[in-house]
């Protein structure tokens, strides 16, 4: 999710599409939250790791 968020941010910035920029930020933040929860040992949605 983190990589997808970064790709969406780049594409949205290069082509000037603001909705891709917004979706990229949201996906990136969700990916970072899931990564932090997984790294603390807390299972999220039945999975320990999201990568």
OpenMM code with the backbone's topology and positions (N, CA, C; nanometers):
from openmm import Vec3, app, unit

residues = "UNK UNK UNK UNK UNK UNK UNK UNK UNK UNK UNK UNK UNK UNK UNK UNK UNK UNK UNK UNK UNK UNK UNK UNK UNK UNK UNK UNK UNK UNK UNK UNK UNK UNK UNK UNK UNK UNK UNK UNK UNK UNK UNK UNK UNK UNK UNK UNK UNK UNK UNK".split()
positions = [
    Vec3(0.0820, -0.1195, 0.0000),
    Vec3(0.0000, 0.0000, 0.0000),
    Vec3(0.0863, 0.1258, 0.0000),
    Vec3(0.1989, 0.1160, 0.0651),
    Vec3(0.2872, 0.2323, 0.0716),
    Vec3(0.3411, 0.2648, -0.0678),
    Vec3(0.3835, 0.1613, -0.1394),
    Vec3(0.4379, 0.1829, -0.2733),
    Vec3(0.3285, 0.2338, -0.3669),
    Vec3(0.2091, 0.1790, -0.3557),
    Vec3(0.0973, 0.2259, -0.4379),
    Vec3(0.0664, 0.3730, -0.4086),
    Vec3(0.0699, 0.4109, -0.2816),
    Vec3(0.0470, 0.5509, -0.2445),
    Vec3(0.1509, 0.6438, -0.3038),
    Vec3(0.2765, 0.6012, -0.3014),
    Vec3(0.3837, 0.6836, -0.3575),
    Vec3(0.3671, 0.6969, -0.5086),
    Vec3(0.3318, 0.5863, -0.5748),
    Vec3(0.3104, 0.5907, -0.7201),
    Vec3(0.1955, 0.6848, -0.7544),
    Vec3(0.0853, 0.6763, -0.6797),
    Vec3(-0.0279, 0.7648, -0.7056),
    Vec3(0.0081, 0.9113, -0.6823),
    Vec3(0.0880, 0.9374, -0.5779),
    Vec3(0.1326, 1.0748, -0.5540),
    Vec3(0.2141, 1.1279, -0.6704),
    Vec3(0.3062, 1.0470, -0.7204),
    Vec3(0.3923, 1.0905, -0.8305),
    Vec3(0.3102, 1.1139, -0.9569),
    Vec3(0.2218, 1.0183, -0.9895),
    Vec3(0.1403, 1.0319, -1.1105),
    Vec3(0.0477, 1.1527, -1.0989),
    Vec3(-0.0130, 1.1707, -0.9826),
    Vec3(-0.1008, 1.2852, -0.9639),
    Vec3(-0.0278, 1.4171, -0.9736),
    Vec3(0.0959, 1.4205, -0.9255),
    Vec3(0.1742, 1.5437, -0.9329),
    Vec3(0.2200, 1.5725, -1.0756),
    Vec3(0.2665, 1.4698, -1.1448),
    Vec3(0.3195, 1.4890, -1.2801),
    Vec3(0.2092, 1.5309, -1.3770),
    Vec3(0.0939, 1.4645, -1.3694),
    Vec3(-0.0134, 1.4934, -1.4640),
    Vec3(-0.1124, 1.5978, -1.4131),
    Vec3(-0.0948, 1.6442, -1.2924),
    Vec3(-0.1801, 1.7500, -1.2394),
    Vec3(-0.3218, 1.7045, -1.2070),
    Vec3(-0.3367, 1.5766, -1.1720),
    Vec3(-0.4692, 1.5223, -1.1390),
    Vec3(-0.4810, 1.5215, -0.9870),
    Vec3(-0.5623, 1.6103, -0.9344),
    Vec3(-0.5680, 1.6281, -0.7893),
    Vec3(-0.6323, 1.5101, -0.7175),
    Vec3(-0.7242, 1.4391, -0.7831),
    Vec3(-0.7883, 1.3258, -0.7159),
    Vec3(-0.6875, 1.2121, -0.6928),
    Vec3(-0.5945, 1.1934, -0.7858),
    Vec3(-0.4893, 1.0927, -0.7650),
    Vec3(-0.3973, 1.1337, -0.6515),
    Vec3(-0.3699, 1.2623, -0.6405),
    Vec3(-0.2870, 1.3148, -0.5317),
    Vec3(-0.3532, 1.2850, -0.3977),
    Vec3(-0.4848, 1.3108, -0.3891),
    Vec3(-0.5584, 1.2877, -0.2650),
    Vec3(-0.5659, 1.1399, -0.2309),
    Vec3(-0.5965, 1.0572, -0.3288),
    Vec3(-0.6033, 0.9129, -0.3050),
    Vec3(-0.4662, 0.8595, -0.2649),
    Vec3(-0.3609, 0.9103, -0.3255),
    Vec3(-0.2248, 0.8684, -0.2913),
    Vec3(-0.1903, 0.9000, -0.1468),
    Vec3(-0.2292, 1.0170, -0.0996),
    Vec3(-0.2031, 1.0533, 0.0400),
    Vec3(-0.2787, 0.9600, 0.1346),
    Vec3(-0.4055, 0.9336, 0.1036),
    Vec3(-0.4871, 0.8468, 0.1897),
    Vec3(-0.4299, 0.7052, 0.1934),
    Vec3(-0.3954, 0.6501, 0.0769),
    Vec3(-0.3406, 0.5143, 0.0713),
    Vec3(-0.2060, 0.5073, 0.1429),
    Vec3(-0.1252, 0.6085, 0.1275),
    Vec3(0.0051, 0.6118, 0.1947),
    Vec3(-0.0108, 0.6151, 0.3461),
    Vec3(-0.1006, 0.6959, 0.3962),
    Vec3(-0.1231, 0.7051, 0.5412),
    Vec3(-0.1776, 0.5730, 0.5953),
    Vec3(-0.2722, 0.5118, 0.5253),
    Vec3(-0.3262, 0.3826, 0.5703),
    Vec3(-0.2167, 0.2768, 0.5706),
    Vec3(-0.1343, 0.2761, 0.4682),
    Vec3(-0.0231, 0.1812, 0.4625),
    Vec3(0.0755, 0.2001, 0.5757),
    Vec3(0.1060, 0.3245, 0.6091),
    Vec3(0.1980, 0.3509, 0.7202),
    Vec3(0.1381, 0.3085, 0.8539),
    Vec3(0.0085, 0.3314, 0.8718),
    Vec3(-0.0578, 0.2902, 0.9962),
    Vec3(-0.0562, 0.1385, 1.0089),
    Vec3(-0.0871, 0.0672, 0.9006),
    Vec3(-0.0852, -0.0787, 0.9047),
    Vec3(0.0554, -0.1316, 0.9289),
    Vec3(0.1553, -0.0652, 0.8710),
    Vec3(0.2933, -0.1074, 0.8931),
    Vec3(0.3335, -0.0889, 1.0392),
    Vec3(0.2947, 0.0243, 1.0977),
    Vec3(0.3276, 0.0490, 1.2383),
    Vec3(0.2583, -0.0505, 1.3302),
    Vec3(0.1319, -0.0792, 1.3046),
    Vec3(0.0603, -0.1764, 1.3873),
    Vec3(0.1197, -0.3154, 1.3726),
    Vec3(0.1594, -0.3515, 1.2517),
    Vec3(0.2208, -0.4819, 1.2294),
    Vec3(0.3576, -0.4931, 1.2934),
    Vec3(0.4332, -0.3838, 1.2944),
    Vec3(0.5678, -0.3890, 1.3526),
    Vec3(0.5651, -0.3933, 1.5044),
    Vec3(0.4562, -0.3515, 1.5667),
    Vec3(0.4461, -0.3601, 1.7118),
    Vec3(0.3991, -0.4969, 1.7575),
    Vec3(0.3719, -0.5873, 1.6617),
    Vec3(0.3304, -0.7224, 1.6970),
    Vec3(0.1801, -0.7387, 1.7056),
    Vec3(0.1073, -0.6368, 1.6742),
    Vec3(-0.0378, -0.6438, 1.6805),
    Vec3(-0.0914, -0.6942, 1.5471),
    Vec3(-0.1707, -0.7989, 1.5510),
    Vec3(-0.2284, -0.8541, 1.4289),
    Vec3(-0.3457, -0.7673, 1.3850),
    Vec3(-0.3447, -0.7253, 1.2602),
    Vec3(-0.4513, -0.6420, 1.2054),
    Vec3(-0.5198, -0.7228, 1.0963),
    Vec3(-0.6479, -0.7493, 1.1131),
    Vec3(-0.7206, -0.8252, 1.0134),
    Vec3(-0.6715, -0.9681, 0.9999),
    Vec3(-0.6176, -1.0248, 1.1062),
    Vec3(-0.5686, -1.1619, 1.1036),
    Vec3(-0.4301, -1.1774, 1.0475),
    Vec3(-0.3648, -1.0672, 1.0141),
    Vec3(-0.2288, -1.0743, 0.9581),
    Vec3(-0.1330, -0.9949, 1.0464),
    Vec3(-0.0149, -1.0468, 1.0629),
    Vec3(0.0864, -0.9777, 1.1421),
    Vec3(0.1633, -0.8751, 1.0600),
    Vec3(0.1811, -0.9010, 0.9311),
    Vec3(0.2640, -0.8143, 0.8478),
    Vec3(0.1879, -0.7727, 0.7239),
    Vec3(0.2040, -0.6497, 0.6835),
    Vec3(0.1497, -0.5963, 0.5601),
    Vec3(0.2637, -0.5426, 0.4773),
    Vec3(0.3099, -0.6219, 0.3820),
    Vec3(0.4128, -0.5760, 0.2898),
    Vec3(0.4191, -0.6644, 0.1698),
] * unit.nanometer
topology = app.Topology()
chain = topology.addChain("A")
for resn in residues:
    res = topology.addResidue(resn, chain)
    for name in ("N", "CA", "C"):
        topology.addAtom(name, app.Element.getBySymbol(name[0]), res)
